[in-house]
Amino acid sequence: MKIIAVGMNYALHNQELGHTSVNKEPVIFMKPDSAILKDGKPFFIPDFSNEVHYETELVVRINRLGKNISPRFASRYYDALTVGIDFTARDLQRKFREAGNPWELCKGFDSSAAIGTFVPVDRYKDIQSLNFNLMIDGKEVQRGCTADMLFKVDDIIAYVSKFVTLKIGDLLFTGTPAGVGPVSIGQHLQGYLEGEKLLDFYIR
């Protein structure tokens, strides 16, 4: 399986990171399967970064083999959703960007893709009208709604499938809203989708 992720998919998040240009196509990056963190296991802050940020996202699970998928058929290619965290070594990201280098290492390191419990997509009436949020130590730190995505889920799937064949079990991280921030040892993270807790783990 592979992890496909979308960068800069919420306007307010782009503003908080200082991105003023408007992307005409989705910004796509990949994470290796070794980035997966699941089953409530703790996230250990890596020693190569002094500034690891949480980025809360809706995660979509692919359930069919697909290539060159039309947007109008894209909904047939996923069957479940959850809340995930795209952990980012922000200090490394700034360093790589300033040098004009690729920044996969600040996004794709081990355990950098936390995922919660998946729920069937047919539980929800409209995937583009879902609220999700992250609590740290009982306090809400980030909230988003999929209605605010710059590129919708089905359009992202269609776009990515032009370049990369989608396979059963692949995961799509759909981008983070405003409100990202650093994590520290001892914190308790809980992610919710439409009020249902799907993600629950600690920072070590």
C-alpha positions in Angstrom: 0.0 0.0 0.0 1.0 3.6 -0.4 0.1 6.9 1.2 -0.9 9.7 -1.0 -1.2 13.1 0.6 -2.4 16.6 -0.5 -0.6 19.7 0.6 -2.1 23.2 0.8 -5.7 22.1 0.3 -7.2 24.7 2.7 -6.9 28.4 2.1 -6.6 29.5 5.7 -3.8 26.9 6.4 -2.0 28.2 3.4 -2.2 31.7 4.8 -0.8 30.6 8.2 2.2 29.1 6.5 2.7 32.2 4.3 1.7 30.7 1.0 0.0 33.4 -1.0 -0.1 31.9 -4.5 -3.2 29.9 -5.6 -2.5 26.4 -6.9 -4.4 25.4 -10.0 -3.8 21.7 -9.4 -3.5 19.7 -6.2 -0.1 19.6 -4.6 0.7 15.9 -4.1 3.4 14.1 -2.1 3.8 10.6 -0.9 4.6 8.8 2.3 6.1 5.3 2.5 4.1 2.5 4.2 6.6 2.6 7.1 5.0 6.0 8.0 1.8 4.4 9.2 1.0 4.7 12.9 -2.2 2.9 14.0 -4.0 1.0 16.7 -3.5 3.8 19.2 0.2 3.3 19.4 2.2 6.2 20.7 4.1 8.6 18.5 7.7 9.1 19.5 9.2 12.5 18.6 12.2 11.8 16.4 15.6 13.1 17.5 16.3 14.8 14.1 13.7 17.5 14.6 13.0 20.1 17.2 9.6 21.2 15.8 7.2 18.4 14.8 3.8 19.7 14.0 0.4 17.9 13.9 -1.8 18.4 10.8 -5.2 16.9 11.2 -6.8 15.5 8.1 -9.6 13.4 6.7 -8.2 10.2 5.4 -9.8 8.1 2.6 -9.2 4.4 2.1 -9.1 3.2 -1.5 -11.0 -0.1 -2.2 -10.6 -0.7 -5.9 -7.8 -0.8 -8.5 -8.0 2.3 -10.6 -6.2 4.3 -13.3 -7.3 7.4 -15.2 -10.5 7.6 -13.1 -13.2 10.1 -14.1 -14.2 12.5 -11.3 -17.8 11.3 -11.7 -16.8 7.8 -11.0 -14.3 8.5 -8.3 -16.7 7.9 -5.4 -16.7 4.2 -6.4 -13.0 3.9 -5.5 -13.2 4.4 -1.7 -15.2 2.8 1.0 -14.1 4.1 4.4 -12.9 7.3 6.1 -11.1 8.2 9.3 -9.2 11.1 10.9 -5.4 11.1 10.6 -2.4 13.2 11.5 0.2 14.1 9.0 3.1 14.7 11.3 5.6 17.2 9.8 9.1 18.1 10.8 8.5 21.8 10.2 12.1 22.9 10.9 13.4 20.4 8.3 10.7 21.5 5.9 11.8 25.1 6.0 15.4 24.1 5.6 14.6 21.9 2.5 12.4 24.5 0.9 14.9 27.3 1.3 17.4 25.1 -0.5 14.9 24.3 -3.2 15.2 20.6 -2.3 12.5 17.9 -2.1 10.9 17.7 1.3 9.8 14.0 1.5 12.0 13.4 4.6 10.2 16.0 6.7 6.8 14.3 5.8 7.6 10.7 5.3 9.6 9.6 8.3 8.6 6.6 10.4 5.2 6.9 12.1 4.5 10.3 10.5 1.0 9.1 9.3 -1.2 8.4 12.2 -4.6 6.9 11.4 -7.7 6.2 13.4 -10.4 3.7 13.2 -12.0 3.6 9.7 -15.8 3.9 9.3 -17.9 3.1 6.2 -18.2 6.1 3.9 -21.9 5.3 3.4 -22.5 6.4 7.0 -22.3 10.0 5.7 -24.6 11.8 3.4 -22.0 14.0 1.8 -18.3 13.5 2.1 -17.8 17.2 1.2 -19.7 18.4 4.3 -17.9 16.6 7.1 -16.5 18.3 10.3 -13.4 17.0 12.0 -11.3 18.2 14.9 -8.3 17.5 17.1 -8.2 17.6 20.8 -4.9 17.8 22.7 -5.2 17.1 26.5 -8.9 17.8 26.3 -8.6 21.2 24.5 -9.6 21.7 20.9 -6.6 22.8 18.8 -7.8 22.3 15.3 -11.1 22.1 13.5 -11.9 21.8 9.8 -14.8 21.1 7.4 -14.3 19.2 4.1 -16.6 21.8 2.5 -13.6 24.2 2.7 -11.3 22.0 0.6 -9.8 23.8 -2.4 -9.7 20.4 -4.3 -12.5 18.0 -3.5 -11.9 14.3 -2.7 -13.2 13.0 -6.0 -11.2 15.5 -8.0 -8.0 14.6 -6.1 -8.6 10.9 -6.8 -9.1 11.6 -10.5 -6.0 13.8 -10.7 -3.7 11.4 -8.9 -4.9 8.4 -10.9 -3.6 10.1 -14.1 -0.1 9.6 -12.8 -0.3 6.7 -10.3 -2.4 3.6 -10.3 -4.5 3.4 -7.2 -4.6 0.0 -5.4 -6.8 -1.6 -2.7 -5.7 -0.3 0.7 -4.0 2.8 -0.5 -4.7 5.8 1.8 -5.4 9.4 0.8 -4.6 12.2 3.2 -6.7 15.1 2.0 -5.0 18.1 3.5 -5.2 20.0 6.8 -7.1 23.2 7.8 -5.7 26.1 9.7 -4.5 25.6 13.3 -1.5 23.3 13.0 1.1 23.4 15.8 3.9 21.6 17.6 3.5 18.5 19.7 5.4 17.7 22.9 6.1 14.7 25.0 3.2 13.6 27.2 0.4 15.1 25.2 -2.8 13.1 24.5 -4.2 13.5 21.0 -7.8 12.6 20.1 -9.3 13.1 16.7 -13.0 13.3 15.9 -15.1 13.0 12.7 -18.6 14.4 13.0 -18.3 14.1 16.8 -17.2 10.5 16.8 -13.8 9.8 18.3 -11.8 7.8 15.8 -8.2 8.6 16.8 -6.7 8.4 20.3 -3.0 8.2 21.2 -0.1 9.8 23.1 3.1 11.6 22.3 6.2 10.0 23.7 
